[in-house]
Amino acid sequence: MKPQVLQLNPILVPQINDQLAERYTVHKLFEVQDPSAYLRAHGAAIEAAITGGHTGITRAMLEQLPQLRVVAVNGVGTDAVDLAYCRERGLPVTATLGALTEDVADLAIGLLIAACRNLCAGDRFVRDGQWEKFPQPGAIPLARRFSGMRVGIVGMGRVGRAVAVRAAAFGCPIRYTDLRAMDDVAHTFVADLVELARQSDALVLCAAADKAEGIVDAAVLDALGPQGFLVNVARGRLVNEDHLTEALTAGRIAGVGLDVFVDEPRVPAALRQSERATLQAHRASATWETRTAMAQMVLDSVAQALAGERPAMSLTT
């Protein structure tokens, strides 16, 4: 009999799904109408759980899976998993650390360039036929040059460092903040977030700070100022969205590029309606290359745990 795997989120890579189906009996909870009843019927036999960073897995659900040997998170966020409980139980929780770095950093720079150069507003101007109606050069406001901007990075981990490499290639001076200064980072460390914003033309949020909330508030946005830009490819809740929408609407900051939000998929109307907001649907890792690499890491983690090994990507054991 094949080991039984509980899958809480779909995996969008066909060859990985084929391998899962070949190796395991896969219970796709995301397709079930009554998950609670389904778990009561099948939970006792489940040996591995696959979930996403946003979905996670509750302690109540974990307690219904007595034979569980691994929780494989298809992502880097683990704040929706009760890690303390998993440690108590000796249960490996794995994440796809490192697989997302390049694509997330690419999107961060893409969002910043798009926000600075008004790419989305310009695209709509052409698509809506406005260029034909208003062909004069002044019909679209002048944009902001990205090259040479002072870029402040919040969180100098894998993604932060990758963003720094890309921004430096555009001649951008780099400053950063984190829990401490990094000995192996040549860029300038600024301990205070407000001061970092004050010294930056653009603030890029890269921190994997699961417990931080609302650290980018009115004070930070005012320090960034009416010529400043904010990009968030980290956690939506790092930003106080009420303060952000107020600042953007009032022109206290120049623009934003956001891939993450506080209450996804609900996005404040003020952001959706703003011409100075460039928005994505939490898709920083959404390329075939990265999603395949992530899914393969999930597959490897499940295989290692069910073989009695410590998964290479375990965060808890």
PECOR-V139623 format. One record per pair of residues at least 12 apart in sequence whose ideal C-beta (glycine too) atoms are under 8 Angstrom apart, sorted by the first residue. I is the first residue (numbers start at 0). J is the second residue. If there is no record, write none. Layout:
I:J ; I:J
This chain:
0:24 ; 1:22 ; 1:23 ; 1:24 ; 2:22 ; 2:23 ; 2:24 ; 2:46 ; 2:47 ; 2:305 ; 3:23 ; 3:24 ; 3:25 ; 3:26 ; 3:41 ; 3:44 ; 3:45 ; 3:46 ; 3:47 ; 4:19 ; 4:23 ; 4:24 ; 4:25 ; 4:26 ; 4:45 ; 4:46 ; 4:47 ; 4:48 ; 4:49 ; 4:301 ; 5:26 ; 5:28 ; 5:41 ; 5:42 ; 5:45 ; 5:47 ; 5:48 ; 5:49 ; 5:64 ; 6:19 ; 6:25 ; 6:26 ; 6:27 ; 6:28 ; 6:29 ; 6:48 ; 6:49 ; 6:50 ; 7:28 ; 7:29 ; 7:48 ; 7:49 ; 7:50 ; 7:51 ; 7:54 ; 7:56 ; 8:29 ; 8:49 ; 8:50 ; 8:51 ; 8:54 ; 8:73 ; 9:27 ; 9:29 ; 10:49 ; 10:73 ; 10:290 ; 10:294 ; 10:297 ; 11:290 ; 12:287 ; 12:290 ; 12:291 ; 12:294 ; 14:291 ; 15:291 ; 15:294 ; 15:295 ; 15:297 ; 15:298 ; 18:298 ; 19:298 ; 22:302 ; 23:47 ; 23:301 ; 26:41 ; 26:45 ; 38:60 ; 38:63 ; 38:64 ; 39:63 ; 42:63 ; 42:64 ; 42:65 ; 43:64 ; 43:65 ; 43:66 ; 44:66 ; 45:64 ; 45:66 ; 45:67 ; 46:66 ; 46:67 ; 46:68 ; 46:69 ; 46:305 ; 47:67 ; 47:68 ; 47:69 ; 47:70 ; 47:71 ; 47:301 ; 47:304 ; 47:305 ; 48:64 ; 48:67 ; 48:69 ; 48:70 ; 48:71 ; 49:71 ; 49:73 ; 49:297 ; 49:301 ; 50:70 ; 50:71 ; 50:72 ; 50:73 ; 50:79 ; 50:80 ; 51:72 ; 51:73 ; 51:74 ; 52:72 ; 52:73 ; 52:74 ; 52:75 ; 52:76 ; 52:77 ; 52:79 ; 52:94 ; 53:74 ; 53:76 ; 53:79 ; 53:263 ; 53:281 ; 54:79 ; 55:72 ; 55:76 ; 55:77 ; 55:78 ; 55:79 ; 55:80 ; 56:70 ; 56:79 ; 56:80 ; 57:81 ; 58:81 ; 58:84 ; 61:81 ; 61:84 ; 61:85 ; 61:88 ; 61:90 ; 67:90 ; 68:90 ; 68:91 ; 68:304 ; 68:305 ; 69:90 ; 69:91 ; 69:92 ; 69:93 ; 69:300 ; 69:301 ; 69:303 ; 69:304 ; 69:305 ; 69:310 ; 70:85 ; 70:90 ; 70:91 ; 70:92 ; 70:93 ; 71:93 ; 71:297 ; 71:300 ; 71:301 ; 71:304 ; 71:310 ; 72:92 ; 72:93 ; 72:94 ; 72:95 ; 72:297 ; 73:95 ; 73:293 ; 73:294 ; 73:297 ; 74:94 ; 74:95 ; 74:99 ; 74:284 ; 74:293 ; 75:94 ; 75:95 ; 75:96 ; 75:99 ; 75:207 ; 76:94 ; 76:207 ; 76:209 ; 76:234 ; 77:92 ; 77:94 ; 77:209 ; 77:314 ; 78:209 ; 78:210 ; 80:92 ; 82:314 ; 82:315 ; 85:315 ; 86:315 ; 86:316 ; 89:316 ; 90:315 ; 90:316 ; 91:300 ; 91:304 ; 91:309 ; 91:310 ; 91:313 ; 91:314 ; 91:315 ; 91:316 ; 92:313 ; 92:314 ; 92:315 ; 93:296 ; 93:297 ; 93:300 ; 93:310 ; 93:311 ; 93:312 ; 93:313 ; 93:314 ; 94:312 ; 94:314 ; 95:292 ; 95:293 ; 95:296 ; 95:297 ; 95:312 ; 96:157 ; 96:312 ; 97:157 ; 98:284 ; 98:289 ; 98:292 ; 98:293 ; 98:296 ; 99:158 ; 99:283 ; 99:284 ; 99:289 ; 99:293 ; 100:157 ; 100:158 ; 100:161 ; 101:161 ; 101:289 ; 102:283 ; 102:284 ; 102:285 ; 102:286 ; 102:288 ; 102:289 ; 103:158 ; 103:161 ; 103:205 ; 103:232 ; 103:283 ; 103:284 ; 104:158 ; 104:161 ; 104:162 ; 104:164 ; 104:165 ; 104:205 ; 104:232 ; 105:165 ; 106:232 ; 106:258 ; 106:279 ; 106:282 ; 106:283 ; 107:158 ; 107:162 ; 107:165 ; 107:203 ; 107:205 ; 107:230 ; 107:232 ; 107:256 ; 107:283 ; 108:162 ; 108:165 ; 108:166 ; 109:256 ; 110:230 ; 110:232 ; 110:256 ; 110:257 ; 110:258 ; 110:277 ; 110:279 ; 111:145 ; 111:150 ; 111:201 ; 111:203 ; 111:228 ; 111:230 ; 111:256 ; 112:145 ; 113:256 ; 113:277 ; 114:228 ; 114:230 ; 114:253 ; 114:254 ; 114:255 ; 114:256 ; 114:275 ; 114:276 ; 114:277 ; 115:142 ; 115:143 ; 115:144 ; 115:145 ; 115:148 ; 115:201 ; 115:228 ; 115:254 ; 116:142 ; 116:143 ; 116:145 ; 117:139 ; 117:140 ; 117:142 ; 117:254 ; 117:274 ; 117:275 ; 118:277 ; 119:277 ; 120:139 ; 120:274 ; 120:275 ; 121:139 ; 124:138 ; 124:139 ; 143:226 ; 143:228 ; 143:253 ; 145:169 ; 145:171 ; 146:169 ; 146:170 ; 146:171 ; 147:169 ; 147:170 ; 147:171 ; 148:166 ; 148:169 ; 148:171 ; 148:200 ; 148:201 ; 149:171 ; 149:172 ; 149:174 ; 149:198 ; 149:199 ; 149:200 ; 149:201 ; 150:162 ; 150:163 ; 150:166 ; 150:171 ; 150:172 ; 150:173 ; 150:174 ; 150:199 ; 150:200 ; 150:201 ; 150:203 ; 151:173 ; 151:174 ; 151:175 ; 151:176 ; 151:189 ; 151:195 ; 151:196 ; 151:198 ; 151:199 ; 151:201 ; 151:202 ; 151:203 ; 152:166 ; 152:173 ; 152:174 ; 152:175 ; 152:176 ; 152:186 ; 152:203 ; 152:205 ; 153:175 ; 153:176 ; 153:177 ; 153:192 ; 153:195 ; 153:202 ; 153:203 ; 153:204 ; 153:205 ; 153:206 ; 153:214 ; 153:215 ; 153:233 ; 153:237 ; 154:175 ; 154:176 ; 154:177 ; 154:204 ; 154:205 ; 154:206 ; 154:207 ; 154:208 ; 154:233 ; 155:175 ; 155:176 ; 155:177 ; 155:181 ; 155:184 ; 155:186 ; 155:205 ; 156:177 ; 156:205 ; 156:206 ; 156:207 ; 158:205 ; 158:207 ; 158:232 ; 158:233 ; 159:175 ; 159:177 ; 159:203 ; 159:205 ; 159:206 ; 160:184 ; 162:203 ; 162:205 ; 163:175 ; 163:184 ; 163:186 ; 166:203 ; 172:187 ; 173:186 ; 173:187 ; 174:186 ; 174:187 ; 174:188 ; 174:189 ; 174:195 ; 174:198 ; 174:199 ; 175:187 ; 175:188 ; 175:189 ; 175:195 ; 176:188 ; 176:189 ; 176:190 ; 176:191 ; 176:192 ; 176:195 ; 177:206 ; 192:214 ; 192:215 ; 192:219 ; 193:218 ; 193:219 ; 193:222 ; 194:222 ; 196:219 ; 196:220 ; 196:222 ; 196:223 ; 196:227 ; 197:222 ; 197:223 ; 197:224 ; 199:223 ; 199:227 ; 200:226 ; 200:227 ; 200:228 ; 201:227 ; 201:228 ; 201:229 ; 201:230 ; 202:215 ; 202:219 ; 202:223 ; 202:227 ; 202:228 ; 202:229 ; 202:230 ; 203:230 ; 203:231 ; 203:232 ; 204:229 ; 204:230 ; 204:231 ; 204:232 ; 204:233 ; 204:234 ; 204:237 ; 204:238 ; 205:232 ; 205:233 ; 206:233 ; 206:234 ; 206:237 ; 207:233 ; 207:234 ; 208:233 ; 208:234 ; 208:237 ; 209:234 ; 211:234 ; 211:236 ; 211:237 ; 212:236 ; 212:237 ; 213:236 ; 213:237 ; 213:238 ; 213:239 ; 214:237 ; 214:238 ; 215:229 ; 215:231 ; 215:237 ; 215:238 ; 215:239 ; 215:242 ; 215:243 ; 216:239 ; 216:242 ; 217:239 ; 217:242 ; 217:245 ; 217:246 ; 220:242 ; 220:243 ; 220:246 ; 220:251 ; 220:252 ; 221:246 ; 221:251 ; 223:252 ; 224:251 ; 224:252 ; 225:250 ; 225:251 ; 225:252 ; 225:253 ; 226:253 ; 227:252 ; 227:253 ; 228:252 ; 228:253 ; 228:254 ; 228:255 ; 228:256 ; 229:243 ; 229:252 ; 229:254 ; 229:255 ; 229:256 ; 229:257 ; 230:255 ; 230:256 ; 230:257 ; 231:255 ; 231:256 ; 231:257 ; 231:258 ; 231:259 ; 232:258 ; 232:259 ; 232:283 ; 233:259 ; 234:259 ; 235:257 ; 235:259 ; 235:260 ; 235:261 ; 235:262 ; 235:263 ; 236:261 ; 238:261 ; 240:260 ; 240:261 ; 240:267 ; 240:270 ; 243:255 ; 243:270 ; 244:267 ; 244:269 ; 244:270 ; 247:269 ; 247:270 ; 247:273 ; 247:275 ; 247:276 ; 248:269 ; 248:273 ; 253:275 ; 254:275 ; 254:276 ; 254:277 ; 255:270 ; 255:273 ; 255:275 ; 255:276 ; 255:277 ; 256:276 ; 256:277 ; 256:278 ; 257:270 ; 257:276 ; 257:277 ; 257:278 ; 257:279 ; 258:278 ; 258:279 ; 258:280 ; 258:281 ; 258:282 ; 258:283 ; 259:281 ; 260:281 ; 263:281 ; 264:280 ; 264:281 ; 266:278 ; 296:312 ; 299:311 ; 299:312 ; 300:312 ; 300:313
